[in-house]
Amino acid sequence: MCIKMVCRTDKGRVREHNEDSIGIDESLGLAVLADGMGGCQAGEVASKMAVQSIMEELSTVFKMQPFQHRHANHHYHSATVRLEQAVLKSNQLIYHKAEEKKNYQGMGTTVIAALFNDHLISIAHIGDSRLYRLRGETFCQITKDHSVRQELIDCGYYTPEQARRSHNKNLVTRALGVGKKVTVEIQEHSLLAQDIYLLCSDGLNDMIDDHEIHTIISNANTFEEAAQSLINAANEKGGKDNISLILIRPLVKLEKSKRWWLRLFDFFKIRATKTKCNKGI
């Protein structure tokens, strides 16, 4: 699969340093973004460890054995399973590093990782970093935040718009590296030609709403222009946090024309199915 990725990160206008980390590998079809937390720059350490370990693990695994198709007895594609395993391994590495060094105690990070393989996107995430998809004119958030704010929305205390205007600090309810075990949320979605995906830290979506993000991406002439315009817009609204994003367009190859005998087989198979339906079988 051919794929185009563009990434940007900025410390914003308030923070003294950048605790976000990003990594992309177009040859592997992998994008990882992490938003660190913890004092004394420990958040920066956690986010870098997350991105590096996930990318190195998947690169190593892929070289040993390329991702295979989904097996009949597996719910998820092997690519999704390996992505989840890479995130879980990263959790162990960060947790043990925090145990070893006093200055790193309590450090953790969000993570959003996307792996494009075989006309499929595998997603793994922890925390409130997000993945969006633009398909045609529809722009939507694919992931669901692991945060107190999201839980308040789920229980009806806030509407999404009220939550955006709330001054309450958005605390994450799940993070990488803060405990020995963590639950990774994984998803799979099929890819369509012209899909655009956006991974971002909350420094972007806390500053500009989904409608504005959609508008900026849709109106940009290039991915590079869209990425920089998103960073600029978040900073213009205050830049209260680090801002990181990855824009991705998978250039899905159309399936080659089937041989005539396969097309004929499909034709009769469809007719047979319709006949059964008409007879109520």
C-alpha positions as a printed Julia matrix, in Angstrom:
281×3 Matrix{Float64}:
   0.0     0.0     0.0
   1.21    3.52   -0.86
   0.58    6.04    1.87
   1.24    9.73    2.52
   1.91   11.04    6.03
   2.66   14.54    7.27
   3.34   15.34   10.92
   3.81   18.49   12.98
   4.43   19.24   16.65
   4.6    22.56   18.5
   5.01   23.44   22.17
   2.23   26.01   21.98
   2.24   29.45   23.6
   2.06   28.55   27.29
   4.14   25.43   28.03
   7.9    25.79   28.48
   8.71   22.54   26.71
   7.05   19.95   24.51
   5.95   16.69   26.15
   4.32   15.34   22.97
   6.07   12.82   20.74
   5.24   11.63   17.24
   6.58    9.0    14.88
   5.73    7.83   11.38
   6.92    5.04    9.09
   5.33    5.21    5.64
   6.97    1.96    4.54
   5.31    0.12    7.43
   2.09    2.17    7.3
   2.48    3.12   10.95
   1.77    6.37   12.81
   2.11    6.88   16.58
   1.39    9.97   18.68
   1.78   10.32   22.45
   1.05   13.12   24.93
   3.17   12.76   28.05
   2.38   13.71   31.64
   4.52   14.03   34.75
   6.81   16.6    36.37
  10.5    17.33   35.72
  10.1    16.54   32.02
   9.12   12.97   32.88
   6.15   13.27   30.56
   8.5    13.92   27.69
  10.43   10.77   28.6
   7.26    8.67   28.74
   5.91    9.89   25.4
   9.22    9.33   23.63
   9.55    5.84   25.08
   6.01    5.01   23.94
   6.53    6.13   20.36
   9.99    4.6    19.99
   9.15    1.25   21.56
   5.93    0.76   19.58
   7.61    1.62   16.29
  10.67   -0.53   16.97
   8.58   -3.49   18.1
   6.34   -3.47   15.04
   9.25   -2.94   12.68
  11.06   -5.93   14.19
   7.97   -8.14   14.14
   7.15   -7.22   10.54
  10.67   -8.04    9.35
  10.39  -11.48   10.94
   6.92  -12.21    9.56
   4.72   -9.82    7.55
   1.22   -9.23    8.83
  -1.08  -11.99    7.62
  -4.74  -11.93    6.73
  -7.39  -12.52    9.35
  -7.75  -16.17   10.33
 -11.18  -17.74   10.61
 -10.8   -18.36   14.35
  -9.51  -14.85   15.16
 -11.76  -11.85   15.75
  -9.03   -9.38   14.79
  -6.51   -9.19   11.98
  -2.99  -10.2    12.99
  -1.86   -6.59   12.41
  -4.32   -5.37   15.07
  -3.23   -8.02   17.55
   0.43   -7.13   17.09
  -0.31   -3.44   17.44
  -2.07   -4.1    20.75
   0.84   -6.26   21.93
   3.33   -3.52   21.04
   1.38   -0.98   23.12
   1.19   -3.37   26.07
   4.94   -3.96   25.89
   5.48   -0.21   25.84
   3.41    0.09   29.02
   5.73   -2.33   30.8
   8.85   -0.48   29.66
   7.58    2.91   30.85
   6.3     1.53   34.15
   9.6    -0.16   34.99
  11.57    2.96   34.01
   9.43    5.0    36.43
  10.11    2.44   39.16
  13.87    2.65   38.59
  14.25    6.45   38.72
  12.77    8.63   41.44
  12.41   11.63   39.1
  10.26    9.56   36.76
   7.8     8.26   39.35
   4.2     8.89   38.28
   5.06    9.59   34.66
   2.72    8.37   31.96
   1.43    9.17   28.52
  -1.55    8.9    26.24
  -1.04    7.08   22.97
  -2.88    6.81   19.67
  -1.43    4.44   17.07
  -2.7     3.6    13.6
  -1.42    0.79   11.4
  -2.49    0.66    7.74
  -2.34   -2.79    6.2
  -4.25   -4.8     3.6
  -7.04   -2.23    2.99
  -7.54   -2.07    6.76
  -6.69    0.4     9.5
  -5.86   -1.04   12.91
  -6.19    1.42   15.8
  -4.95    1.24   19.39
  -5.37    4.03   21.9
  -5.16    4.93   25.57
  -6.12    8.32   26.99
  -7.54   11.37   25.22
  -5.36   11.71   22.14
  -7.67   11.22   19.17
  -8.09    9.8    15.71
 -10.46   11.47   13.24
 -11.53   10.4     9.76
 -12.64   12.52    6.82
 -14.6    10.38    4.36
 -16.25   12.37    1.6
 -17.94   15.26    3.41
 -18.24   13.38    6.7
 -15.71   14.26    9.41
 -15.97   12.25   12.61
 -14.04   11.21   15.69
 -13.25    7.5    15.54
 -11.77    7.06   19.03
 -13.49    7.8    22.31
 -11.58    9.69   25.01
 -10.62    7.9    28.2
 -11.25   10.95   30.38
 -13.38   12.31   33.22
 -14.94   14.77   30.79
 -16.05   11.97   28.48
 -17.53   10.03   31.4
 -19.54   13.13   32.37
 -20.81   13.35   28.8
 -21.71    9.65   28.83
 -23.75    9.99   32.01
 -25.58   13.06   30.69
 -24.03   15.65   33.0
 -22.6    17.56   30.01
 -23.44   17.83   26.37
 -20.31   17.69   24.18
 -20.56   21.45   23.6
 -20.94   22.18   27.33
 -17.93   19.98   28.01
 -15.83   22.04   25.6
 -16.76   25.24   27.46
 -16.15   23.74   30.89
 -13.18   25.05   32.86
 -12.74   21.73   34.67
  -9.37   20.16   33.97
  -9.72   17.23   31.61
  -8.2    14.34   33.57
  -7.51   11.08   31.76
  -8.91    7.9    33.27
  -6.46    5.62   31.47
  -2.79    6.21   30.65
   0.24    4.28   29.47
   2.94    3.52   32.05
   1.18    4.45   35.29
   0.4     0.85   36.27
   1.63   -2.68   35.63
  -1.46   -3.41   33.58
  -3.56   -1.3    31.25
  -6.47   -1.96   28.91
  -5.77   -0.97   25.33
  -8.79   -0.06   23.24
  -8.45   -1.48   19.74
 -10.53   -1.06   16.6
 -10.49   -2.04   12.95
 -12.01   -0.17   10.01
 -11.95   -0.71    6.27
 -10.21    1.86    4.08
 -11.74    3.7     1.17
  -9.97    5.65   -1.55
  -9.57    9.36   -0.64
 -10.0     8.79    3.12
  -8.03   11.24    5.27
  -7.05   10.42    8.86
  -5.93   12.79   11.61
  -4.15   11.76   14.81
  -3.82   14.58   17.33
  -3.1    15.45   20.94
  -5.7    17.37   22.94
  -3.7    20.54   22.43
  -5.35   20.71   19.02
  -8.96   19.7    19.65
  -9.18   21.62   22.95
  -8.35   24.83   21.11
 -10.36   24.39   17.9
 -13.57   22.44   17.47
 -14.24   19.61   15.05
 -16.01   21.85   12.53
 -13.0    24.16   12.26
 -10.59   21.23   11.97
 -12.73   19.83    9.14
 -12.84   23.19    7.37
  -9.07   23.7     7.55
  -8.31   20.24    6.17
 -10.91   20.55    3.4
  -9.75   23.99    2.26
  -6.01   23.31    2.25
  -4.24   22.79   -1.07
  -1.69   20.34    0.35
  -1.24   18.14    3.42
   1.69   20.29    4.48
  -0.49   23.4     4.32
  -3.29   21.71    6.26
  -0.93   20.54    9.01
   0.64   23.96    9.51
  -2.73   25.72    9.35
  -4.06   23.48   12.13
  -1.05   24.3    14.32
  -1.46   28.01   13.6
  -5.18   27.96   14.37
  -4.63   26.25   17.74
  -1.97   28.8    18.66
  -4.17   31.7    17.58
  -6.87   30.42   19.98
  -4.38   30.49   22.86
  -2.03   27.53   22.36
  -2.55   26.47   25.98
  -0.98   23.05   25.51
   1.5    21.27   23.26
   0.0    20.69   19.81
   0.81   17.58   17.78
  -0.8    15.99   14.77
  -0.31   13.48   11.99
  -2.28   13.67    8.73
  -2.55   10.48    6.68
  -3.98    9.59    3.3
  -3.78    5.9     2.34
  -3.52    5.6    -1.41
  -5.57    2.43   -1.66
  -4.93    0.51   -4.85
  -8.07   -0.53   -6.67
  -8.5    -4.28   -7.04
  -7.37   -5.53  -10.43
 -10.07   -6.62  -12.84
 -11.05  -10.21  -12.23
 -10.61  -12.79  -14.89
 -13.7   -13.46  -17.01
 -14.39  -16.83  -15.43
 -14.31  -15.34  -11.91
 -16.72  -12.6   -12.96
 -19.01  -15.24  -14.47
 -18.85  -17.26  -11.26
 -19.79  -14.17   -9.2
 -22.69  -13.46  -11.59
 -24.26  -16.9   -11.14
 -23.56  -16.84   -7.39
 -25.46  -13.57   -7.04
 -28.36  -14.88   -9.17
 -28.56  -18.04   -7.08
 -28.66  -15.97   -3.87
 -31.45  -13.77   -5.23
 -33.46  -16.86   -6.24
 -33.19  -18.29   -2.74
 -34.3   -14.97   -1.23
 -37.3   -14.8    -3.57
 -38.35  -18.32   -2.57
 -37.94  -17.45    1.09
 -35.13  -19.94    1.65
